[in-house]
Amino acid sequence: MFDRREFLSLSLTAAMASLLKPSLSPAAERPSLKLASFRVDVSPPETTTVSTGWIKPVVGMDDPEEAVGFVLTGAGDPIVLCAVDWTGLLNGAHQQWRKVLAEAAGTTPDRVAVQCVHQHNAPFVCLEAERIVAAQGDLPHTVEVGFFERSLTQVANAVRKSLNNLRPVTHIATGQAKVEKVASNRRFIGPDGKIVDWRGSASKLPRHAELPEGLIDPWLKTVAFYDGDAKVAACHYYATHPMSYYGDGRVCSDFVGLARKRRQAEEPGCQHVYFTGCSGDVAAGKYNNGTPEARKELTDRIYAGMLASEQTLRPEPIASATWQTRPVLFSPVSTLTETSLMEQVANKGAAIANRIRPAMMLSWLRRCERQEPIILSALHVNATTLLHLPSECFVEYQLRAQSAAPDRFVATAAYGDGGPWYIPVADAYPQGGYEVSVALSEPTVDAVLTQGMQALVRRPNSV
């Protein structure tokens, strides 16, 4: 496809262009929009490493993992939105997806949003970390690069092919409904301001079922696009870790993907896309004991939320459409140093996971030193904003984005560029806990991200 030196040069050029150009792209007052959808099976084959090697490699498949999205034309250069049933795309891997899909759609990388859904029996890709690990000679691959490149090529080909089937988009509609008994906060803080309990994606402990839901966003939001009376695409947004159980080596889109596929089967003429919201501190642990039966129940509840949300859709003519970007730079955690991280990677007496994780941290550190920004983006259509954020943001960011634009319908997709790993809010850092321990940016990330996304969600002419 292209070598590392060329890719880094292109990435830096695109990043500088994003920093220098106006963040607001031109749009017609009454755009003539068209939409073309694509869907590709990107399931990893057997023996493929998943979640960078700290859970069981692929041994089989329960249902396919997909890359699902669409190209939107008529609001300046084409716009691409894509949701991928993978754990994460980090740093250069995310940049490469955006670049290749941009080329396929005839646009620029800053007009492409690629968001992972974050299932865990799935690839978690950092190409620079893979090079660091491969150089050791005794560690398993963090990603099969050939599979990664084949998957990306297939998605790009699907994007190109889709452009032969562009369909007019004349109307937009928004809806929302509360999801019952899925999301629950993972973190519980004691009187001393420290973590006293933690509830993951699944738990069999009675106390975890008895504890309150905590801070969540209970609403599943839907944004739909229409050609006259015909619904042609429906984007669904909900904030929770999307795992019922994992680590068994079985490829699966899990309960959110299964719900999406059920809606897709019911409406084959409409492209259903699911985006995971800001859920770094939110999972299904209160309502999930990690059994197949629980997976089915969670699937049914997400599906019911989708149906209820869609029932509130009221199409209105599209009067305006604008794409906006904002580059942001985060500061890496001060404790990360090249020397220390390489010592951990090279420590042959350490567990495999404890050698692979430092390689991914080193990739983030080097990226920060190169001053390569994270690109936040938003699609504004009428009074609706589709906001695209990086990594595992805490749910507070999503709630803040909505509060910043109370006169707009804001739907948030997180898990874009996964380089920073977890992004807690500043108040969470002194509390400690798992998420803080694997957050790769300083607490100043809170102010930088908050200011960036708040600028994006306000009315375009106010930026």
Secondary structure as UniProt FT lines:
FT   HELIX           4..20
FT   STRAND          33..41
FT   TURN            46..47
FT   HELIX           51..53
FT   STRAND          60..61
FT   STRAND          66..73
FT   STRAND          79..84
FT   STRAND          88..89
FT   HELIX           92..105
FT   HELIX           109..111
FT   STRAND          112..116
FT   STRAND          124..125
FT   HELIX           127..134
FT   TURN            135..136
FT   HELIX           145..162
FT   HELIX           163..165
FT   STRAND          167..169
FT   STRAND          171..178
FT   STRAND          184..185
FT   STRAND          187..189
FT   TURN            191..192
FT   STRAND          195..198
FT   HELIX           206..210
FT   STRAND          219..227
FT   TURN            228..229
FT   STRAND          230..238
FT   STRAND          250..251
FT   HELIX           254..266
FT   TURN            268..269
FT   STRAND          271..276
FT   TURN            280..281
FT   STRAND          282..283
FT   TURN            285..287
FT   HELIX           292..310
FT   TURN            311..312
FT   STRAND          316..317
FT   STRAND          321..328
FT   TURN            334..335
FT   HELIX           338..346
FT   TURN            348..349
FT   HELIX           353..369
FT   TURN            370..371
FT   STRAND          374..381
FT   TURN            382..383
FT   STRAND          384..388
FT   STRAND          392..393
FT   HELIX           395..404
FT   TURN            406..407
FT   STRAND          409..413
FT   TURN            419..420
FT   STRAND          421..423
FT   HELIX           426..431
FT   HELIX           434..437
FT   TURN            443..444
FT   HELIX           445..457
FT   HELIX           460..462
//
